[in-house]
Amino acid sequence: MSNEAARLGERAVRQTQLRQRQAGQGAKKNDMDNICELP
């Protein structure tokens, strides 16, 4: 593997991790909203 390929791989991994974090945060926000809406 060339250095460029390794960099692209690391970048892809970081992007997927960021997406997973954003998805997790979104789920937490939705859960909090649902809890607040409960009577």
N, CA, C and O atoms as a GROMACS GRO file, in nm:
protein
  156
    1MET      N    1   0.084  -0.120   0.000
    1MET     CA    2   0.000   0.000   0.000
    1MET      C    3   0.087   0.125   0.000
    1MET      O    4   0.186   0.132   0.074
    2SER      N    5   0.052   0.220  -0.081
    2SER     CA    6   0.126   0.346  -0.084
    2SER      C    7   0.079   0.436   0.029
    2SER      O    8  -0.025   0.412   0.091
    3ASN      N    9   0.158   0.538   0.056
    3ASN     CA   10   0.119   0.631   0.163
    3ASN      C   11  -0.013   0.698   0.129
    3ASN      O   12  -0.096   0.722   0.217
    4GLU      N   13  -0.033   0.729   0.000
    4GLU     CA   14  -0.158   0.796  -0.039
    4GLU      C   15  -0.278   0.707  -0.010
    4GLU      O   16  -0.381   0.754   0.039
    5ALA      N   17  -0.265   0.578  -0.039
    5ALA     CA   18  -0.376   0.486  -0.014
    5ALA      C   19  -0.404   0.479   0.136
    5ALA      O   20  -0.520   0.475   0.177
    6ALA      N   21  -0.299   0.477   0.216
    6ALA     CA   22  -0.317   0.470   0.361
    6ALA      C   23  -0.389   0.595   0.410
    6ALA      O   24  -0.478   0.588   0.495
    7ARG      N   25  -0.351   0.710   0.355
    7ARG     CA   26  -0.416   0.835   0.397
    7ARG      C   27  -0.564   0.833   0.360
    7ARG      O   28  -0.649   0.871   0.440
    8LEU      N   29  -0.594   0.787   0.238
    8LEU     CA   30  -0.734   0.781   0.197
    8LEU      C   31  -0.811   0.687   0.288
    8LEU      O   32  -0.925   0.716   0.324
    9GLY      N   33  -0.751   0.575   0.326
    9GLY     CA   34  -0.818   0.479   0.414
    9GLY      C   35  -0.847   0.542   0.550
    9GLY      O   36  -0.956   0.528   0.604
   10GLU      N   37  -0.747   0.612   0.604
   10GLU     CA   38  -0.767   0.676   0.735
   10GLU      C   39  -0.877   0.781   0.726
   10GLU      O   40  -0.959   0.796   0.817
   11ARG      N   41  -0.878   0.854   0.615
   11ARG     CA   42  -0.979   0.960   0.599
   11ARG      C   43  -1.118   0.897   0.595
   11ARG      O   44  -1.212   0.949   0.655
   12ALA      N   45  -1.130   0.786   0.523
   12ALA     CA   46  -1.260   0.719   0.513
   12ALA      C   47  -1.305   0.671   0.650
   12ALA      O   48  -1.423   0.684   0.686
   13VAL      N   49  -1.212   0.617   0.727
   13VAL     CA   50  -1.248   0.568   0.861
   13VAL      C   51  -1.295   0.683   0.948
   13VAL      O   52  -1.393   0.671   1.021
   14ARG      N   53  -1.224   0.795   0.940
   14ARG     CA   54  -1.264   0.911   1.022
   14ARG      C   55  -1.403   0.958   0.983
   14ARG      O   56  -1.484   0.992   1.070
   15GLN      N   57  -1.432   0.961   0.853
   15GLN     CA   58  -1.564   1.007   0.810
   15GLN      C   59  -1.673   0.915   0.861
   15GLN      O   60  -1.777   0.961   0.906
   16THR      N   61  -1.648   0.783   0.855
   16THR     CA   62  -1.751   0.690   0.904
   16THR      C   63  -1.768   0.708   1.054
   16THR      O   64  -1.881   0.702   1.104
   17GLN      N   65  -1.659   0.729   1.127
   17GLN     CA   66  -1.670   0.748   1.272
   17GLN      C   67  -1.748   0.874   1.303
   17GLN      O   68  -1.831   0.876   1.395
   18LEU      N   69  -1.723   0.981   1.227
   18LEU     CA   70  -1.798   1.105   1.249
   18LEU      C   71  -1.945   1.083   1.223
   18LEU      O   72  -2.030   1.131   1.299
   19ARG      N   73  -1.978   1.010   1.116
   19ARG     CA   74  -2.119   0.984   1.085
   19ARG      C   75  -2.183   0.905   1.197
   19ARG      O   76  -2.297   0.933   1.236
   20GLN      N   77  -2.111   0.806   1.250
   20GLN     CA   78  -2.168   0.725   1.358
   20GLN      C   79  -2.190   0.811   1.481
   20GLN      O   80  -2.290   0.796   1.551
   21ARG      N   81  -2.095   0.901   1.509
   21ARG     CA   82  -2.111   0.991   1.625
   21ARG      C   83  -2.234   1.079   1.606
   21ARG      O   84  -2.316   1.093   1.696
   22GLN      N   85  -2.246   1.138   1.486
   22GLN     CA   86  -2.360   1.226   1.460
   22GLN      C   87  -2.490   1.148   1.472
   22GLN      O   88  -2.588   1.198   1.527
   23ALA      N   89  -2.492   1.025   1.420
   23ALA     CA   90  -2.614   0.944   1.429
   23ALA      C   91  -2.645   0.914   1.575
   23ALA      O   92  -2.761   0.919   1.616
   24GLY      N   93  -2.543   0.883   1.654
   24GLY     CA   94  -2.564   0.853   1.795
   24GLY      C   95  -2.614   0.976   1.869
   24GLY      O   96  -2.706   0.966   1.951
   25GLN      N   97  -2.556   1.091   1.842
   25GLN     CA   98  -2.601   1.214   1.908
   25GLN      C   99  -2.744   1.245   1.869
   25GLN      O  100  -2.823   1.288   1.952
   26GLY      N  101  -2.778   1.224   1.741
   26GLY     CA  102  -2.914   1.249   1.696
   26GLY      C  103  -3.012   1.161   1.770
   26GLY      O  104  -3.120   1.206   1.809
   27ALA      N  105  -2.976   1.034   1.789
   27ALA     CA  106  -3.065   0.942   1.859
   27ALA      C  107  -3.082   0.988   2.004
   27ALA      O  108  -3.193   0.984   2.058
   28LYS      N  109  -2.972   1.031   2.066
   28LYS     CA  110  -2.982   1.077   2.205
   28LYS      C  111  -3.072   1.199   2.214
   28LYS      O  112  -3.153   1.210   2.306
   29LYS      N  113  -3.057   1.291   2.120
   29LYS     CA  114  -3.141   1.412   2.121
   29LYS      C  115  -3.288   1.372   2.108
   29LYS      O  116  -3.373   1.425   2.179
   30ASN      N  117  -3.317   1.280   2.017
   30ASN     CA  118  -3.455   1.237   1.997
   30ASN      C  119  -3.508   1.172   2.124
   30ASN      O  120  -3.622   1.196   2.163
   31ASP      N  121  -3.426   1.091   2.190
   31ASP     CA  122  -3.470   1.026   2.314
   31ASP      C  123  -3.502   1.132   2.419
   31ASP      O  124  -3.602   1.121   2.489
   32MET      N  125  -3.418   1.234   2.430
   32MET     CA  126  -3.444   1.339   2.529
   32MET      C  127  -3.573   1.412   2.494
   32MET      O  128  -3.652   1.444   2.584
   33ASP      N  129  -3.595   1.439   2.368
   33ASP     CA  130  -3.719   1.507   2.327
   33ASP      C  131  -3.839   1.421   2.365
   33ASP      O  132  -3.939   1.472   2.417
   34ASN      N  133  -3.829   1.292   2.340
   34ASN     CA  134  -3.941   1.203   2.371
   34ASN      C  135  -3.967   1.201   2.521
   34ASN      O  136  -4.082   1.200   2.564
   35ILE      N  137  -3.860   1.201   2.601
   35ILE     CA  138  -3.877   1.198   2.746
   35ILE      C  139  -3.946   1.328   2.792
   35ILE      O  140  -4.034   1.325   2.877
   36CYS      N  141  -3.904   1.442   2.734
   36CYS     CA  142  -3.963   1.570   2.772
   36CYS      C  143  -4.111   1.576   2.734
   36CYS      O  144  -4.190   1.641   2.801
   37GLU      N  145  -4.147   1.507   2.625
   37GLU     CA  146  -4.286   1.513   2.579
   37GLU      C  147  -4.378   1.426   2.664
   37GLU      O  148  -4.500   1.442   2.659
   38LEU      N  149  -4.322   1.334   2.742
   38LEU     CA  150  -4.407   1.246   2.822
   38LEU      C  151  -4.480   1.329   2.927
   38LEU      O  152  -4.421   1.421   2.984
   39PRO      N  153  -4.605   1.300   2.955
   39PRO     CA  154  -4.683   1.374   3.054
   39PRO      C  155  -4.635   1.344   3.196
   39PRO      O  156  -4.690   1.398   3.292
   0.00000   0.00000   0.00000
